Amino acid sequence: MEEKVKHLVYVEDEQEMIDLVRLILSRRGFEVLGANGGREGLDLIKQRLPDLVLLDLMMPDMDGWDVYQQMKADEATRDIPVIVVTAKAQSIDKVLGLHIAKVDDYISKPFSPQELVDSVEKVLSKRQPAAG
């Protein structure tokens, strides 16, 4: 039985981070599309309807919370799981917001490749119907 390739969109304003995440996850068989900033990310998410969204919070054009809220307000994108990728230095209210907003997971930058893979696989496995 062949597994369908999982498509991810990574919304991030630093191209180097997109390239790094793409490199790490493509080795595990994921296809990662990068979106440079919140507005581009939202457009790409609506076009592609990925299996998972990796979302940076701190972006100059449109922050991650705005992207997240617009995703959740749109029926087409509301059920796409979201992993927030955030710098550790961000204020505690952002972390509390994660629990209130019910994102699927969050990873602090800097993160190890294994941490990223584990988070992505954990969140995607929750979405899979049980085999058998």
Secondary structure in CASP SS format (residue, H / E / C, confidence):
PFRMAT SS
TARGET T0000
AUTHOR 0000-0000-0000
METHOD secondary structure of the structure
MODEL  1
M C 1.00
E C 1.00
E C 1.00
K C 1.00
V C 1.00
K C 1.00
H E 1.00
L E 1.00
V E 1.00
Y E 1.00
V E 1.00
E E 1.00
D C 1.00
E C 1.00
Q H 1.00
E H 1.00
M H 1.00
I H 1.00
D H 1.00
L H 1.00
V H 1.00
R H 1.00
L H 1.00
I H 1.00
L H 1.00
S H 1.00
R C 1.00
R C 1.00
G C 1.00
F C 1.00
E E 1.00
V E 1.00
L E 1.00
G E 1.00
A E 1.00
N E 1.00
G C 1.00
G H 1.00
R H 1.00
E H 1.00
G H 1.00
L H 1.00
D H 1.00
L H 1.00
I H 1.00
K H 1.00
Q H 1.00
R H 1.00
L C 1.00
P C 1.00
D C 1.00
L E 1.00
V E 1.00
L E 1.00
L E 1.00
D E 1.00
L C 1.00
M C 1.00
M C 1.00
P C 1.00
D C 1.00
M C 1.00
D C 1.00
G H 1.00
W H 1.00
D H 1.00
V H 1.00
Y H 1.00
Q H 1.00
Q H 1.00
M H 1.00
K H 1.00
A H 1.00
D C 1.00
E C 1.00
A C 1.00
T C 1.00
R C 1.00
D C 1.00
I C 1.00
P C 1.00
V E 1.00
I E 1.00
V E 1.00
V E 1.00
T E 1.00
A E 1.00
K C 1.00
A C 1.00
Q C 1.00
S C 1.00
I H 1.00
D H 1.00
K H 1.00
V H 1.00
L H 1.00
G H 1.00
L H 1.00
H H 1.00
I H 1.00
A H 1.00
K C 1.00
V C 1.00
D C 1.00
D E 1.00
Y E 1.00
I E 1.00
S E 1.00
K E 1.00
P C 1.00
F C 1.00
S C 1.00
P H 1.00
Q H 1.00
E H 1.00
L H 1.00
V H 1.00
D H 1.00
S H 1.00
V H 1.00
E H 1.00
K H 1.00
V H 1.00
L H 1.00
S H 1.00
K H 1.00
R H 1.00
Q C 1.00
P C 1.00
A C 1.00
A C 1.00
G C 1.00
END
